[in-house]
Amino acid sequence: MRLRLILVGAGHAHLEVIRLNSVMPLGNIEIYLISPSDYQYYSGMFSGYTEGLYDEDDIRINLRELTNKCGVNFIKKSASRVFPERKKLFCEDGAVYPFDLISFDLGSKSIPPEFVHSQVCSVKPNFQFVEQINEIRESSTPLVVGGGAAGCELALSIQAYKNNREIKGDVRIVTADKVLSSSSNKTSGKIKSLLERSGVQVWENERVSDIYDDYIETSFNNHIHHSGLLWLGGPIGEPIFQLSNLAVDEKGFAFITDALQFEKYSFMFGAGDCVTLRSYPNLDKSGVYAVRQGPILFENLHRYINNQPLQSYEPQKKALYILSTGGEKGLLLYGKFSHHSHQAWKLKNKIDTNFMKKYK
């Protein structure tokens, strides 16, 4: 009798599991991918698309084609709840899928619950990104909420798009801390300077307290006008884990072990932004880690099926980040080192396009 493995979400790690299965099949096992869209959009190239450097097909992976080529069954649905004791996954449309093993790599949310029903755009879920960004980059005074890497990148990319096409108006960015607060003061100052030089208006250390049709109110009672609001604040866990009564951290991300297993259920695995490693609770929710988790997740699924000891995942101590800053320039960050140039963007472009080629 064949075992059944369900992959929930088409994040970086699951894409690699699917690809590796076509090279080294896991064995006598049926694999199903459940995702709400036929396409997985690659967030690493969102800034390039926003600026106009890439077309839509450049930044997305056709999941039906990939799964068909790799011997995986594709189900276009949204998972809503898992019952570990019964080994059943429920989807939003009421469909139920039994499993022997299950793995989650479904990303995160960004809009806080209190603002979900306001007129706010987000890049998540990622298959809505193109429609959202196409509209907001054409508007006069788009406002980005969030001064992390994604917020800075997209603010710069929207401004570059507007500058290149002589679309009047400027981009605004508001952040509860300084921009790139997880980096050094020097790096934070450098990205702030790049934002302001490009024409982006920056408000630091101000939280959004209320949202209206054409302006936001901040914690300092400032009114910042906007023609569209793109929310790129800190990540929030998908509700599926809390609804399933699984152990989660304060932001709703499920806890996993170093072997990428759920703590109470050895047949449940997780990777990417949707989970928190118990041993590394402060690890950034970033694709640079999820990419490294993919081969280990595949190996551990293989070992679990064959009753072998599992490998441990240990995050790299330093991670390479390259932020697109507009005009085919990039800000390369590695530990305390930073470098801004055309060469940095060319390296980013090479890394991103090579990643996409693996799954097309």
GULUMLO-224116 format. One record per residue (C-alpha): x, y, z; residue in three letters. Coordinates in steps of 0.02 Angstrom, whole numbers, padded with zeros to 5 digits, always signed. Layout:
BEGIN
XYZALA
...
***
This chain:
BEGIN
+00000+00000+00000MET
+00069+00170-00051ARG
+00093+00306+00077LEU
+00020+00479+00046ARG
+00120+00639+00071LEU
+00031+00807+00061ILE
+00132+00965+00031LEU
+00031+01116+00087VAL
+00093+01271-00002GLY
+00219+01296-00142ALA
+00354+01391-00048GLY
+00540+01380-00085HIS
+00571+01219+00013ALA
+00422+01127-00063HIS
+00473+01177-00239LEU
+00640+01093-00206GLU
+00557+00937-00134VAL
+00452+00924-00292ILE
+00604+00948-00405ARG
+00713+00824-00310LEU
+00575+00693-00315ASN
+00590+00690-00505SER
+00777+00655-00488VAL
+00776+00538-00337MET
+00596+00478-00306PRO
+00550+00462-00123LEU
+00490+00285-00156GLY
+00321+00199-00147ASN
+00228+00358-00104ILE
+00095+00470-00181GLU
+00135+00655-00168ILE
+00004+00792-00176TYR
+00034+00980-00183LEU
-00109+01088-00119ILE
-00101+01272-00167SER
-00235+01405-00200PRO
-00164+01459-00369SER
-00098+01378-00527ASP
+00056+01489-00508TYR
+00186+01521-00374GLN
+00256+01697-00386TYR
+00437+01722-00331TYR
+00450+01866-00208SER
+00636+01890-00243GLY
+00589+01965-00412MET
+00441+02072-00355PHE
+00547+02228-00351SER
+00610+02199-00528GLY
+00434+02171-00592TYR
+00372+02326-00502THR
+00506+02433-00583GLU
+00466+02359-00754GLY
+00623+02252-00776LEU
+00530+02085-00784TYR
+00369+02022-00862ASP
+00240+01924-00763GLU
+00297+01757-00836ASP
+00475+01794-00779ASP
+00424+01796-00596ILE
+00305+01648-00584ARG
+00313+01459-00588ILE
+00174+01357-00669ASN
+00133+01231-00533LEU
+00029+01119-00645ARG
+00172+01101-00767GLU
+00302+01075-00631LEU
+00203+00945-00533THR
+00154+00851-00691ASN
+00337+00844-00746LYS
+00395+00786-00573CYS
+00264+00653-00539GLY
+00166+00751-00408VAL
-00023+00774-00403ASN
-00084+00954-00399PHE
-00241+01010-00306ILE
-00295+01191-00324LYS
-00371+01226-00153LYS
-00339+01322+00007SER
-00304+01219+00163ALA
-00399+01278+00317SER
-00368+01153+00459ARG
-00273+00995+00499VAL
-00324+00859+00621PHE
-00161+00771+00667PRO
-00239+00632+00771GLU
-00351+00585+00625ARG
-00218+00624+00493LYS
-00340+00726+00390LYS
-00323+00895+00305LEU
-00478+01003+00279PHE
-00490+01134+00142CYS
-00595+01292+00135GLU
-00720+01214+00015ASP
-00753+01069+00136GLY
-00645+00941+00045ALA
-00552+00821+00159VAL
-00387+00735+00118TYR
-00315+00594+00224PRO
-00126+00579+00234PHE
+00016+00478+00307ASP
+00140+00623+00304LEU
+00109+00809+00284ILE
+00222+00960+00262SER
+00183+01146+00271PHE
+00271+01283+00173ASP
+00134+01410+00144LEU
+00216+01575+00188GLY
+00142+01707+00302SER
+00021+01852+00306LYS
+00063+02035+00335SER
-00098+02133+00365ILE
-00144+02139+00551PRO
-00320+02077+00594PRO
-00382+02251+00639GLU
-00347+02313+00462PHE
-00397+02160+00359VAL
-00561+02238+00306HIS
-00490+02409+00263SER
-00433+02466+00090GLN
-00259+02392+00107VAL
-00157+02296-00023CYS
-00026+02166+00016SER
+00096+02058-00081VAL
+00022+01907+00008LYS
-00048+01791-00049PRO
+00084+01809-00184ASN
-00028+01761-00331PHE
-00120+01927-00305GLN
+00040+02028-00314PHE
+00037+02076-00498VAL
-00142+02141-00495GLU
-00110+02240-00335GLN
+00055+02317-00388ILE
-00003+02360-00564ASN
-00135+02473-00490GLU
-00037+02551-00349ILE
+00119+02597-00449ARG
+00012+02700-00569GLU
-00067+02802-00429SER
-00003+02974-00378SER
+00048+02953-00195THR
+00060+02769-00148PRO
+00102+02733+00034LEU
+00205+02584+00090VAL
+00185+02529+00271VAL
+00339+02438+00335GLY
+00522+02483+00330GLY
+00598+02310+00318GLY
+00687+02242+00165ALA
+00525+02212+00067ALA
+00453+02382+00109GLY
+00611+02476+00061CYS
+00633+02376-00100GLU
+00456+02403-00161LEU
+00453+02586-00112ALA
+00611+02613-00214LEU
+00545+02507-00359SER
+00378+02599-00367ILE
+00469+02766-00364GLN
+00588+02707-00502ALA
+00438+02652-00607TYR
+00356+02822-00583LYS
+00517+02918-00619ASN
+00552+02818-00778ASN
+00377+02850-00845ARG
+00363+03028-00781GLU
+00210+02985-00676ILE
+00180+03131-00559LYS
+00181+03109-00371GLY
+00294+03027-00245ASP
+00299+02868-00144VAL
+00284+02876+00045ARG
+00345+02749+00172ILE
+00301+02741+00356VAL
+00381+02621+00478THR
+00361+02585+00664ALA
+00551+02583+00685ASP
+00693+02649+00579LYS
+00708+02581+00403VAL
+00802+02414+00397LEU
+00799+02412+00587SER
+00876+02237+00595SER
+01035+02302+00511SER
+01172+02416+00578SER
+01143+02603+00600ASN
+01261+02633+00454LYS
+01161+02519+00338THR
+00996+02591+00397SER
+01061+02765+00362GLY
+01121+02712+00189LYS
+00951+02642+00136ILE
+00862+02795+00207LYS
+00976+02906+00104SER
+00939+02802-00052LEU
+00752+02816-00020LEU
+00756+03003+00001GLU
+00871+03033-00148ARG
+00753+02934-00260SER
+00607+03044-00206GLY
+00526+02932-00073VAL
+00461+03023+00081GLN
+00505+02931+00242VAL
+00418+02930+00412TRP
+00514+02829+00542GLU
+00462+02775+00718ASN
+00276+02800+00683GLU
+00144+02664+00694ARG
-00016+02663+00593VAL
-00159+02687+00715SER
-00303+02706+00591ASP
-00335+02692+00405ILE
-00452+02799+00300TYR
-00491+02803+00115ASP
-00359+02933+00071ASP
-00249+02950+00226TYR
-00183+02859+00377ILE
-00169+02920+00555GLU
-00009+02879+00649THR
+00037+02858+00831SER
+00099+03040+00828PHE
-00071+03097+00762ASN
+00005+03135+00593ASN
-00109+03121+00442HIS
-00015+03049+00292ILE
-00113+03056+00130HIS
-00108+02915+00004HIS
-00184+02859-00161SER
-00161+02675-00117GLY
-00093+02580+00032LEU
+00030+02435+00020LEU
+00054+02345+00186TRP
+00225+02265+00209LEU
+00237+02261+00398GLY
+00304+02115+00497GLY
+00247+01939+00452PRO
+00101+01855+00541ILE
+00065+01669+00546GLY
-00073+01592+00442GLU
-00224+01546+00551PRO
-00221+01361+00504ILE
-00103+01314+00647PHE
-00199+01401+00785GLN
-00364+01334+00718LEU
-00285+01161+00725SER
-00232+01183+00908ASN
-00048+01164+00866LEU
+00092+01246+00967ALA
+00129+01419+00897VAL
+00233+01570+00944ASP
+00162+01742+00986GLU
+00137+01784+00802LYS
+00051+01621+00756GLY
+00195+01527+00677PHE
+00201+01340+00714ALA
+00349+01278+00814PHE
+00460+01147+00733ILE
+00616+01052+00785THR
+00789+01059+00705ASP
+00735+00909+00599ALA
+00594+01019+00527LEU
+00462+00914+00617GLN
+00315+00975+00720PHE
+00352+00947+00903GLU
+00211+00827+00948LYS
+00188+00744+00779TYR
+00336+00662+00694SER
+00237+00637+00532PHE
+00212+00826+00513MET
+00348+00935+00439PHE
+00366+01121+00404GLY
+00483+01245+00320ALA
+00496+01425+00267GLY
+00407+01576+00338ASP
+00256+01484+00408CYS
+00354+01401+00549VAL
+00473+01447+00689THR
+00623+01342+00736LEU
+00616+01315+00925ARG
+00807+01323+00931SER
+00814+01485+00828TYR
+00657+01582+00875PRO
+00723+01749+00811ASN
+00775+01690+00639LEU
+00716+01808+00502ASP
+00568+01753+00398LYS
+00667+01754+00236SER
+00683+01649+00081GLY
+00872+01639+00103VAL
+00840+01513+00243TYR
+00694+01423+00160ALA
+00801+01385+00007VAL
+00928+01296+00118ARG
+00790+01199+00206GLN
+00726+01120+00044GLY
+00859+00983+00023PRO
+00856+00942+00209ILE
+00666+00929+00208LEU
+00675+00811+00059PHE
+00811+00706+00142GLU
+00713+00696+00306ASN
+00554+00644+00219LEU
+00654+00505+00136HIS
+00732+00454+00302ARG
+00567+00459+00395TYR
+00487+00344+00266ILE
+00634+00223+00286ASN
+00643+00233+00478ASN
+00814+00314+00476GLN
+00882+00451+00593PRO
+00842+00625+00531LEU
+00961+00767+00489GLN
+00963+00932+00584SER
+00948+01098+00496TYR
+01067+01234+00557GLU
+01042+01409+00485PRO
+01191+01494+00408GLN
+01269+01619+00529LYS
+01275+01755+00396LYS
+01153+01772+00253ALA
+01178+01867+00091LEU
+01041+01993+00050TYR
+01035+02103-00104ILE
+00900+02237-00109LEU
+00852+02311-00276SER
+00862+02500-00261THR
+00802+02552-00435GLY
+00894+02588-00597GLY
+00970+02412-00598GLU
+01069+02449-00441LYS
+01072+02343-00285GLY
+01122+02358-00102LEU
+01219+02201-00054LEU
+01216+02158+00132LEU
+01321+02023+00214TYR
+01342+02036+00401GLY
+01407+02212+00435LYS
+01469+02232+00256PHE
+01365+02329+00130SER
+01398+02380-00050HIS
+01288+02479-00171HIS
+01317+02462-00358SER
+01257+02400-00528HIS
+01363+02244-00500GLN
+01263+02201-00344ALA
+01102+02206-00444TRP
+01178+02100-00582LYS
+01224+01969-00451LEU
+01047+01975-00381LYS
+00974+01956-00555ASN
+01086+01806-00588LYS
+01038+01721-00424ILE
+00853+01752-00452ASP
+00847+01699-00634THR
+00948+01542-00596ASN
+00825+01499-00457PHE
+00679+01514-00576MET
+00763+01409-00711LYS
+00769+01261-00591LYS
+00579+01252-00587TYR
+00531+01298-00765LYS
***
